[in-house]
Structure formats: structure tokens, C-alpha cells
Amino acid sequence: MASANKFHSCPRVPMLLVLFFLVINITPSSSQDTQQLIDHICRQMEEYGFCSQTFKENLKSPNSDIVALTQITIERATDNATKTHDFIRQLLDNTTDIAFKNALTACEHGYLVVMESFDSAAVAFFQKDYDSVETAERVTPRAEASCEDSLSTPPNTQNPLNDRNRQMRILIAMALVSVHELIQA
């Protein structure tokens, strides 16, 4: 008789399995959530492709949340600002044109502000002080723009930082949008 009771419970097992798989398939995966976050941030950028590629190349997990995406923006912006600052220093060492040297000096100062701001943002981020992250990042658009302005002011005709400034501008925007989303979460 015990075996008869065993068979009566068997129809429930397939039904529970069907329900379990339905729930799994209906619930969006975390990676879909990650892609939705990336899309939400990147659709606000001047260049969706650069933004999306930056996130995808730097994801530590396919199930990254807004905290992980914000960390990517801080890391990438810090790295870009540091490399650009170093590049500006090299250009300064190798130019004799006074107007160009003055423009590069303005860029050097602007990128120093960007580097220091993202360094401060990184410290605040790891302390989970997201309001301070946003405050530190808020000054970076103007600092980066000062470089662009100085290089586009006559008599300057050369702009070896055009692509680097474009990337920095997008990384700054990504950082500001992602930290804002993090604070709102």
C-alpha cells in the first residue's frame, strides 16, 4: 500500500517542475537587467557605441548591477584622464609654439582637476559615500571643456587631443549618469 501512495504524489512533481520552469522563464535574468542598465545609461550619451563597448569590455560579471557599472565608469575615467594628462605632458615637452604651449598648459591643468576629482570619487565610492562621488565628479565636465576650449581658440589650429577629449567627455557623462542612478536606487 505504501507504494500506491508514492504514485499518487508523482503527478504533483511534474506539475511543480513545470511551475518552477515557468517562473524561471518569466523572471528576467540579471544579465538582462545589466543590459537594460547599460542601455539606459548609454542612450543618454553622445555616442552609444563607445559607452556600450566600454561597459561590455570591463564587466567583471555578466550580472553586474548599478554599483558595478558605476565602478567601471570611475575606473575608466580615472585611467583615461591619467593617460591623457601624461600625453599632454609629453606634448608640452616637445613643443615650442607659444600659443600651442599655452593651450596645452590649460589642458594640463584641466586634466589634473579631472584626475584628482576621479581619484576623490574612487575613494568615496569604496567608502560607499555615493553623494560624495557625485560631488567629486560634478566639476569634471567644466575642467575637460576648458581643455577643448583652449585648443579651439585661435591661433591654435592643431588639436592632437580631439579623440581623447571626446572619449573623456563621454566617460564623464557615463560616470555622472551612473552615480545618479546609483543614488536613486
Backbone as JSON, one array per atom type, in Angstrom:
{
  "sequence": "MASANKFHSCPRVPMLLVLFFLVINITPSSSQDTQQLIDHICRQMEEYGFCSQTFKENLKSPNSDIVALTQITIERATDNATKTHDFIRQLLDNTTDIAFKNALTACEHGYLVVMESFDSAAVAFFQKDYDSVETAERVTPRAEASCEDSLSTPPNTQNPLNDRNRQMRILIAMALVSVHELIQA",
  "N": [[0.81, -1.18, 0.0], [2.01, 1.15, 0.61], [3.47, 1.77, -1.64], [1.49, 2.58, -3.42], [0.67, 5.07, -2.43], [2.94, 6.46, -2.99], [2.85, 6.69, -5.77], [0.67, 8.36, -6.1], [1.62, 10.84, -5.36], [3.37, 11.45, -7.37], [2.23, 12.74, -9.76], [2.16, 15.34, -8.89], [4.81, 16.19, -8.76], [5.77, 16.55, -11.52], [4.08, 18.71, -12.14], [4.89, 20.68, -10.3], [7.51, 21.02, -11.21], [7.02, 22.07, -13.77], [5.77, 24.5, -13.07], [7.92, 25.65, -11.68], [9.84, 25.98, -13.77], [8.41, 27.73, -15.41], [8.25, 30.01, -13.82], [10.97, 30.65, -13.67], [11.51, 31.23, -16.36], [9.86, 33.4, -16.82], [10.75, 35.35, -15.1], [13.02, 37.95, -15.47], [16.46, 37.61, -16.34], [19.47, 38.36, -14.49], [21.49, 39.21, -16.18], [20.04, 40.29, -18.27], [18.98, 42.42, -16.91], [21.35, 43.82, -16.44], [22.09, 44.5, -19.06], [19.92, 46.13, -19.65], [20.38, 48.23, -17.85], [22.81, 49.19, -18.87], [21.96, 49.97, -21.43], [20.12, 51.96, -20.68], [21.81, 53.89, -19.53], [23.63, 54.39, -21.62], [22.07, 55.29, -23.75], [21.76, 57.91, -23.16], [24.07, 59.12, -23.85], [26.4, 60.89, -25.99], [27.5, 59.2, -27.78], [26.49, 56.2, -28.26], [27.63, 53.68, -28.94], [30.38, 53.75, -28.11], [30.05, 54.02, -25.36], [28.55, 51.68, -24.65], [30.33, 49.68, -25.49], [32.5, 50.21, -23.82], [31.46, 49.54, -21.28], [30.86, 46.77, -21.72], [33.38, 45.67, -22.28], [34.58, 45.87, -19.85], [33.12, 44.61, -17.87], [32.93, 42.8, -14.92], [31.38, 40.75, -14.27], [28.67, 39.02, -15.8], [26.32, 39.61, -14.61], [26.16, 42.23, -13.59], [25.44, 44.97, -11.42], [24.12, 48.29, -10.78], [25.99, 49.39, -9.07], [28.37, 48.07, -9.77], [28.57, 48.94, -12.42], [28.89, 51.68, -12.06], [31.34, 51.68, -10.78], [32.95, 50.81, -12.91], [32.79, 53.07, -14.57], [34.12, 55.0, -13.05], [36.68, 53.87, -12.84], [37.47, 53.69, -15.56], [37.31, 56.38, -16.36], [39.21, 57.54, -14.66], [41.54, 56.23, -15.51], [41.63, 57.06, -18.22], [41.84, 59.86, -17.92], [44.31, 60.04, -16.59], [46.11, 58.93, -18.47], [45.73, 60.71, -20.56], [46.57, 63.1, -19.39], [49.29, 62.48, -19.02], [50.03, 62.28, -21.72], [49.61, 64.9, -22.56], [51.61, 66.17, -21.08], [53.85, 65.12, -22.35], [53.51, 66.26, -24.89], [53.78, 68.94, -24.19], [56.47, 69.01, -23.45], [57.63, 68.75, -25.91], [57.01, 70.86, -27.61], [57.41, 74.07, -29.1], [55.92, 76.14, -29.91], [54.35, 78.97, -28.8], [51.58, 79.72, -28.44], [50.33, 77.25, -28.72], [51.57, 75.89, -26.65], [50.58, 77.33, -24.46], [47.87, 76.64, -24.68], [48.05, 73.9, -24.26], [48.99, 73.93, -21.64], [46.74, 74.87, -20.3], [45.14, 72.66, -20.8], [46.58, 70.71, -19.44], [46.22, 71.57, -16.8], [43.4, 71.37, -16.65], [43.01, 68.58, -17.0], [44.38, 67.67, -14.8], [42.68, 68.48, -12.76], [40.49, 66.86, -13.45], [41.63, 64.29, -13.07], [42.26, 64.37, -10.28], [39.7, 64.74, -9.26], [38.36, 62.38, -10.01], [39.96, 60.58, -8.64], [39.29, 61.28, -6.01], [36.59, 60.65, -6.17], [36.77, 57.88, -6.46], [37.8, 57.1, -3.97], [35.67, 57.89, -2.29], [33.69, 56.27, -3.41], [34.49, 53.65, -2.71], [34.11, 53.86, -0.04], [31.48, 53.81, 0.03], [30.11, 56.19, -0.11], [28.17, 57.65, -1.9], [26.99, 60.09, -2.55], [29.11, 61.84, -2.2], [30.74, 60.91, -4.22], [29.33, 61.76, -6.47], [29.48, 64.53, -6.05], [32.25, 64.96, -6.27], [32.65, 64.27, -8.94], [31.17, 66.14, -10.29], [32.51, 68.5, -11.01], [34.06, 67.86, -13.15], [33.15, 67.99, -15.94], [33.38, 70.72, -16.7], [36.11, 71.17, -16.3], [37.27, 69.46, -18.2], [36.18, 70.59, -20.5], [37.47, 73.02, -20.53], [39.92, 72.41, -21.56], [39.28, 71.6, -24.2], [38.24, 74.04, -25.12], [40.5, 75.72, -24.96], [42.17, 74.63, -26.89], [40.76, 75.1, -29.18], [40.71, 77.76, -29.56], [41.68, 80.5, -31.52], [45.08, 81.46, -32.0], [45.36, 78.72, -32.39], [45.51, 75.85, -34.34], [45.87, 73.21, -34.4], [44.84, 70.13, -32.96], [45.66, 67.74, -31.15], [44.4, 66.33, -29.23], [41.8, 65.77, -29.77], [40.3, 63.27, -30.15], [40.84, 62.04, -27.7], [39.73, 63.9, -25.9], [37.04, 63.7, -26.65], [36.46, 61.05, -25.89], [36.93, 61.3, -23.14], [34.98, 63.15, -22.43], [32.66, 61.62, -22.88], [33.07, 59.51, -21.05], [32.99, 60.93, -18.65], [30.33, 61.82, -18.69], [29.06, 59.31, -18.61], [29.87, 58.47, -16.08], [28.67, 60.39, -14.41], [25.94, 59.98, -14.96], [25.63, 57.27, -14.2], [26.31, 57.3, -11.43], [24.32, 58.95, -10.51], [22.09, 57.37, -11.03], [22.7, 55.28, -9.28], [22.5, 56.55, -6.78], [19.8, 57.11, -6.81], [18.76, 54.58, -6.7]],
  "CA": [[0.0, 0.0, 0.0], [2.91, 2.31, 0.66], [3.87, 2.14, -2.99], [0.37, 3.25, -4.05], [0.74, 6.47, -2.02], [4.08, 7.04, -3.67], [2.45, 7.03, -7.12], [-0.26, 9.48, -6.07], [2.37, 12.1, -5.24], [4.15, 11.67, -8.59], [1.71, 13.76, -10.66], [2.48, 16.67, -8.36], [6.2, 16.53, -9.05], [5.88, 17.23, -12.82], [3.38, 19.99, -12.1], [5.78, 21.61, -9.6], [8.63, 21.31, -12.1], [6.51, 22.97, -14.81], [5.61, 25.81, -12.45], [9.26, 26.15, -11.4], [10.44, 26.46, -15.02], [7.66, 28.9, -15.87], [8.68, 31.15, -13.01], [12.33, 30.98, -14.09], [11.47, 31.83, -17.7], [9.14, 34.67, -16.78], [11.58, 36.29, -14.37], [14.18, 38.33, -16.29], [17.74, 37.26, -15.73], [20.28, 39.51, -14.07], [22.23, 39.73, -17.31], [19.12, 41.16, -18.98], [18.94, 43.64, -16.12], [22.6, 44.51, -16.7], [21.99, 45.1, -20.39], [18.95, 47.22, -19.56], [21.07, 49.35, -17.19], [23.77, 49.72, -19.84], [21.17, 50.69, -22.45], [19.56, 53.17, -20.07], [22.89, 54.87, -19.38], [24.27, 54.71, -22.91], [21.16, 56.05, -24.62], [21.88, 59.31, -22.79], [25.4, 59.58, -24.24], [26.54, 61.39, -27.35], [27.94, 58.09, -28.62], [26.02, 54.96, -27.63], [28.55, 52.57, -29.19], [31.55, 53.86, -27.24], [29.57, 53.77, -24.0], [28.2, 50.26, -24.52], [31.57, 48.9, -25.62], [33.29, 50.42, -22.6], [30.88, 48.69, -20.23], [30.99, 45.35, -22.04], [34.79, 45.27, -22.19], [35.06, 45.98, -18.47], [32.25, 43.92, -16.93], [33.58, 41.75, -14.14], [30.39, 39.68, -14.19], [27.54, 39.32, -16.69], [25.2, 40.02, -13.76], [26.58, 43.45, -12.89], [24.39, 45.9, -11.02], [24.47, 49.7, -10.97], [27.22, 49.65, -8.31], [29.48, 47.6, -10.6], [28.67, 49.81, -13.6], [29.45, 52.94, -11.58], [32.77, 51.43, -10.56], [33.58, 50.8, -14.23], [32.92, 54.45, -15.08], [35.16, 55.69, -12.27], [37.97, 53.3, -13.23], [37.79, 54.06, -16.94], [37.54, 57.82, -16.4], [40.49, 57.79, -14.0], [42.59, 55.75, -16.41], [41.68, 57.93, -19.39], [42.35, 61.17, -17.51], [45.73, 59.9, -16.28], [46.85, 58.74, -19.72], [45.67, 61.96, -21.33], [47.45, 64.05, -18.7], [50.66, 62.1, -19.39], [50.2, 62.63, -23.13], [49.74, 66.38, -22.59], [52.95, 66.49, -20.56], [54.8, 64.81, -23.43], [53.36, 67.3, -25.91], [54.37, 70.18, -23.66], [57.93, 68.89, -23.5], [58.11, 68.71, -27.29], [56.53, 71.97, -28.44], [58.0, 75.4, -28.89], [54.9, 77.12, -30.29], [53.87, 79.6, -27.57], [50.12, 79.63, -28.33], [50.01, 75.84, -28.51], [52.06, 75.57, -25.31], [49.6, 77.9, -23.52], [46.66, 75.81, -24.75], [48.36, 72.62, -23.59], [49.08, 74.2, -20.2], [45.35, 74.88, -19.84], [44.7, 71.26, -20.82], [47.25, 70.01, -18.33], [45.51, 71.95, -15.58], [42.06, 70.78, -16.71], [43.08, 67.13, -16.77], [44.8, 67.47, -13.41], [41.43, 68.58, -12.0], [39.71, 65.65, -13.73], [42.29, 63.17, -12.38], [42.07, 64.5, -8.84], [38.28, 64.56, -8.96], [38.03, 60.95, -10.09], [40.64, 59.93, -7.51], [38.42, 61.52, -4.85], [35.37, 59.87, -6.4], [37.1, 56.48, -6.2], [37.88, 56.92, -2.5], [34.3, 57.97, -1.77], [32.96, 55.11, -3.9], [34.83, 52.47, -1.9], [33.54, 54.1, 1.29], [30.03, 53.77, -0.22], [29.6, 57.54, 0.04], [27.83, 57.92, -3.29], [26.75, 61.53, -2.71], [30.43, 62.47, -2.38], [31.19, 60.54, -5.56], [28.68, 62.68, -7.4], [30.04, 65.86, -5.82], [33.61, 64.99, -6.83], [32.57, 64.18, -10.4], [30.4, 67.26, -10.85], [33.38, 69.56, -11.55], [34.87, 67.35, -14.26], [32.81, 68.45, -17.3], [33.94, 72.06, -16.94], [37.57, 71.05, -16.39], [37.57, 68.87, -19.52], [35.79, 71.57, -21.52], [38.48, 74.08, -20.58], [40.95, 71.93, -22.49], [38.73, 71.71, -25.55], [38.15, 75.46, -25.48], [41.83, 76.31, -25.16], [42.73, 74.14, -28.15], [39.98, 75.58, -30.33], [40.81, 79.22, -29.6], [42.76, 80.95, -32.41], [45.57, 80.99, -33.3], [45.59, 77.28, -32.43], [44.87, 75.14, -35.44], [46.06, 71.77, -34.2], [44.21, 69.57, -31.77], [46.03, 66.33, -31.03], [43.62, 65.73, -28.15], [40.41, 65.73, -30.18], [39.68, 61.99, -29.82], [40.97, 61.82, -26.25], [38.74, 64.75, -25.25], [35.73, 63.12, -26.93], [36.32, 59.89, -25.01], [36.83, 61.78, -21.75], [33.66, 63.77, -22.29], [31.67, 60.54, -22.76], [33.3, 58.82, -19.78], [32.49, 61.81, -17.58], [28.87, 61.74, -18.73], [28.69, 57.97, -18.13], [30.09, 58.45, -14.63], [27.66, 61.21, -13.76], [24.63, 59.31, -15.07], [25.58, 56.04, -13.4], [26.27, 57.59, -9.99], [22.99, 59.48, -10.24], [21.19, 56.2, -10.96], [23.04, 54.57, -8.05], [21.93, 57.3, -5.65], [18.34, 56.99, -6.9], [18.36, 53.18, -6.5]],
  "C": [[0.87, 1.26, 0.0], [3.32, 2.74, -0.74], [2.73, 2.83, -3.74], [0.38, 4.74, -3.69], [1.89, 7.19, -2.73], [3.68, 7.49, -5.08], [1.47, 8.2, -7.15], [0.47, 10.83, -5.98], [3.17, 12.41, -6.51], [3.55, 12.7, -9.53], [2.0, 15.18, -10.17], [3.89, 17.12, -8.73], [6.32, 17.17, -10.43], [5.2, 18.6, -12.82], [4.23, 21.05, -11.4], [6.97, 21.98, -10.47], [8.21, 22.28, -13.2], [6.35, 24.37, -14.24], [6.97, 26.46, -12.17], [9.9, 26.73, -12.66], [9.7, 27.66, -15.6], [8.09, 30.15, -15.13], [10.09, 31.59, -13.42], [12.31, 31.71, -15.43], [10.77, 33.18, -17.72], [10.0, 35.74, -16.11], [12.79, 36.66, -15.22], [15.47, 37.99, -15.57], [18.48, 38.54, -15.35], [21.05, 40.09, -15.24], [21.33, 40.62, -18.18], [19.02, 42.49, -18.23], [20.2, 44.47, -16.35], [22.55, 45.21, -18.05], [21.01, 46.26, -20.4], [19.57, 48.45, -18.9], [22.05, 50.01, -18.15], [23.03, 50.53, -20.9], [20.63, 52.01, -21.91], [20.62, 54.27, -19.96], [23.38, 55.33, -20.75], [23.36, 55.46, -23.87], [21.21, 57.55, -24.31], [23.21, 59.93, -23.22], [25.41, 60.08, -25.68], [26.93, 60.27, -28.31], [27.62, 56.77, -27.91], [27.06, 53.85, -27.76], [29.77, 52.59, -28.28], [31.17, 53.51, -25.81], [29.33, 52.28, -23.78], [29.45, 49.38, -24.57], [32.43, 49.02, -24.37], [32.76, 49.55, -21.47], [31.16, 47.22, -20.51], [32.43, 44.85, -21.91], [35.29, 45.22, -20.75], [34.17, 45.31, -17.44], [33.03, 42.83, -16.21], [32.68, 40.54, -14.01], [29.26, 40.03, -15.16], [26.31, 39.79, -15.92], [25.55, 41.25, -12.95], [25.39, 44.35, -12.59], [24.9, 47.33, -11.21], [25.74, 50.06, -10.18], [28.43, 49.25, -9.15], [29.67, 48.49, -11.83], [29.26, 51.17, -13.21], [30.94, 52.8, -11.34], [33.52, 51.42, -11.89], [33.79, 52.23, -14.73], [34.02, 55.2, -14.35], [36.54, 55.18, -12.7], [38.39, 53.75, -14.62], [38.08, 55.55, -17.05], [38.88, 58.18, -15.77], [41.65, 57.4, -14.91], [42.75, 56.68, -17.61], [42.27, 59.29, -19.03], [43.85, 61.11, -17.24], [46.56, 59.76, -17.55], [46.85, 60.01, -20.56], [46.56, 63.02, -20.7], [48.91, 63.75, -19.04], [50.99, 62.49, -20.83], [50.39, 64.15, -23.29], [51.13, 66.8, -22.12], [54.02, 66.21, -21.62], [54.73, 65.86, -24.53], [53.99, 68.6, -25.46], [55.89, 70.16, -23.74], [58.47, 69.01, -24.93], [57.61, 69.83, -28.18], [57.24, 73.26, -28.07], [57.02, 76.5, -29.25], [54.25, 77.66, -29.02], [52.36, 79.45, -27.39], [49.7, 78.19, -28.04], [50.44, 75.42, -27.11], [51.08, 76.11, -24.25], [48.31, 77.07, -23.5], [46.89, 74.48, -24.04], [48.49, 72.79, -22.08], [47.68, 74.25, -19.59], [44.8, 73.46, -19.8], [45.31, 70.47, -19.67], [46.54, 70.3, -17.01], [44.12, 71.32, -15.53], [42.07, 69.29, -16.4], [43.6, 66.8, -15.38], [43.57, 67.53, -12.5], [40.59, 67.32, -12.2], [40.3, 64.45, -13.01], [42.04, 63.22, -10.87], [40.62, 64.27, -8.43], [37.89, 63.09, -9.0], [38.78, 60.14, -9.03], [39.8, 60.08, -6.24], [37.13, 60.72, -4.96], [35.61, 58.4, -6.08], [37.16, 56.2, -4.7], [36.47, 56.93, -1.91], [33.48, 56.75, -2.18], [33.24, 53.89, -3.01], [34.42, 52.63, -0.44], [32.01, 54.07, 1.23], [29.35, 55.12, 0.06], [29.29, 58.09, -1.35], [27.49, 59.39, -3.55], [28.08, 62.27, -2.93], [31.05, 62.1, -3.72], [30.63, 61.54, -6.57], [29.24, 64.1, -7.27], [31.43, 65.98, -6.44], [33.57, 65.01, -8.36], [31.95, 65.42, -11.04], [31.28, 68.35, -11.46], [34.1, 69.14, -12.83], [34.44, 67.82, -15.65], [33.42, 69.82, -17.63], [35.46, 72.0, -17.1], [37.98, 70.48, -17.75], [37.27, 69.87, -20.62], [36.81, 72.69, -21.63], [39.62, 73.69, -21.52], [40.47, 72.07, -23.93], [38.68, 73.16, -26.01], [39.52, 76.06, -25.78], [42.44, 75.85, -26.49], [41.98, 74.65, -29.38], [40.01, 77.1, -30.47], [41.95, 79.63, -30.52], [43.87, 81.6, -31.61], [45.79, 79.48, -33.38], [44.8, 76.64, -33.56], [45.01, 73.64, -35.29], [45.38, 71.33, -32.9], [44.51, 68.08, -31.69], [45.23, 65.59, -29.94], [42.15, 65.53, -28.53], [39.72, 64.41, -29.77], [39.74, 61.7, -28.32], [39.94, 62.66, -25.48], [37.33, 64.2, -25.45], [35.47, 61.92, -26.0], [36.14, 60.32, -23.56], [35.47, 62.38, -21.48], [32.58, 62.69, -22.1], [31.83, 59.8, -21.44], [32.8, 59.63, -18.59], [30.97, 61.73, -17.53], [28.38, 60.39, -18.22], [28.8, 57.91, -16.61], [29.0, 59.22, -13.9], [26.27, 60.55, -13.82], [24.57, 58.07, -14.19], [25.55, 56.32, -11.91], [24.92, 58.17, -9.61], [21.99, 58.32, -10.11], [21.44, 55.4, -9.67], [22.42, 55.25, -6.83], [20.41, 57.14, -5.63], [17.85, 55.58, -6.57], [18.0, 52.87, -5.07]]
}
